[in-house]
Amino acid sequence: MSNPPRISEMTWDAPNSSLSLRRPVPGVVVITVAGTDIGEHGDGPFEELMQDVRGGAFDLFVDARASRGVTIEVSAEWTRFLGKHREALRSFHMLTGSRFVQLTATFVRNFAQFGELMRIYTDAAAFDDELSARLRRSRS
């Protein structure tokens, strides 16, 4: 196991969507998605996230409140990636902003058999509170 990745932020912008990955503290990864992800970001987000997988257990927060959705192919890629590396996840929190994204998140949770490891939020305040609480615990 290598050293945990340093605190950083990466952003991928494309015509239909943007995705950012940030590490506000060691052991916490926040991915923010906006628009409709049709696969324009390629393997960049997966390659970046591999640093966290190799660095030890981490908490993953996916903020998809501004996402309109993803293609089936993109959803399947994320499901495969996260399912393959589930042992690296301490917890997985996903905020959805639409019914379609919520259905996609539920598919990911069920197909990858995340069960209680993955929590899906429809209330932005609850998601933000959980993220804030996790950051406070990490800093103390």
N, C-alpha and C positions, 0 to 999 in steps of 0.2 A: 504494500500500500504506500503510495507516495504522499507527499505533503498536501494538505488541503489547499485549494486554490485561494489566491489572495482576493481581497475585496476588489471588485471591479464591475464594469458594466459594458455590455456589448449590445449593439442594435443592428437589426437587419431591416432595411426599408425596401419595399417593392411597390409596384403600382397598385396592387389590390390589398396589401396588408403590411403591417409592421410588427416586429417582434423584438422585444428587448429582454435581456437576461442580466440580472444584477445580483450581486452578493453583498447585501448590506452589512452582514457580519459573517464570520466563518460558520459554516454549517447551515446557512439559510440561503436558499436560491429563490428569487422572485422572477417569474416570467410574466411579461405583460404582452398581450396580443390585442391588436386592433384591426378591424377590417375583415376581409374574407381570405383565409389562408388557402391558396390553391397550389402550394408547393414551391413558390417562388424563392424561398429562402434556402433551398437545397439542404445540404448536410451540415451547414454552419452551426445551427443551434445544437444539433446532436454532438458535434465535435467539441463544442464549448462545454456542454453539459457533461461530457466524459471526464473532464477535469474533476468535477464534483463526485462522480461515480468512483473514480480512482482515489479520491481524497478521503473517503470514509463516509459514514452515515450523515445524511443531511435531510433537512425539511424542505419540501418543495411547495411553493405557493404559485399558482397560476391565476393571474388576474385577466379573465376573458370578458370583463364587463362591457368592453367596447368592441368585442368580436361579433361579427355577423354569422360566423361559421367557418367550417373547414370542409374540404372535399373528403370523400370517403377514403381516398388514397392517403391523404395527410393524416387523417384520424387513425388509419391503420398503422402508418409509420410510427406515430407517437405511441400507440398502444403496444406495438412490438418492442420499441426501444425501452419504454418504462417497464413493461413486463419483464423483459430480459434483465433489467438492472434493479428490480424491485428490492433486492437485499440491501441496496445502498440507501433506500428511502426510510427515514424514521417516521415521516408522515407526509401526506400529499393532500393539499388543500386547493380546491378550484372554485373560483367565483365565476358564475355564468351570468350573462346579461340578457339572454333570450331563451325562450323555450327550446329552440333548435339546438343551441349550444348546451343546454342542460341535458337534452336527450343524448347528444354526442358524449358528454362527460359520463353519463350513466352507462352508455355502451362501453366506454374505456374501462370504467370501474368493474363492470361485470365480466367483460371479455378477458381482461388481464387478471381477474380474480383478486382485486385489491381489497375487497371487503371493507372492513373498518379502517384500513390504512388510509383510504381515500375518503375525504369529506367534501361533498359538493354543497356550495353555498349559492343561494339566490338573493341573500341579503348582504349588500355591500358592507354595511356597518359591522355585521358579525364577522365577515372575512377580515376586514381591516383591524378589528379588535383582536382577533386571533393572531394575526401577523404582528401587531404591536406587542402583544403579550410575549410572543416567542422572541422578538428582538430584545425586549427588556430582560428576559431570562438569560439570553446569550451574553448580554453586556454585564450582567452582575456576577 
